[in-house]
Amino acid sequence: MERYIKANRKVTEFLQLTKDRTELQDGSFLLWCQDILPLGKPIEFEETLSKIGAIAMDGKTACMEQEGEVCNKLPVATDSRFIMREEAKNE
């Protein structure tokens, strides 16, 4: 089963992928699982998602995000490098 990662702009900028990945209507990006390997080992997938404030999605959900049918809210990153300004205000 294919898996995609919905991550915020700070994560995507850190990985230097803003021009190579799909930007969603809420300003987040769709990444591929291998994109986040520089941030953590594959066996630490869930911990890496938590650290960067991202979520994993299947292909159908990713497609629905792209089409604007759904907008899944991202969790606040536990790594301060990836906390978005709006998230910090809500904390």
Secondary structure, DSSP 8 states (H G I E B T S, - for coil): --EEEEE-HHHHHHTT-TTTSEE-TTS-EEEEGGGGGGGS-GGGHHHHHHHHT-EEEEHHHHHHHHTTS--------SSGGG--HHHHHH-
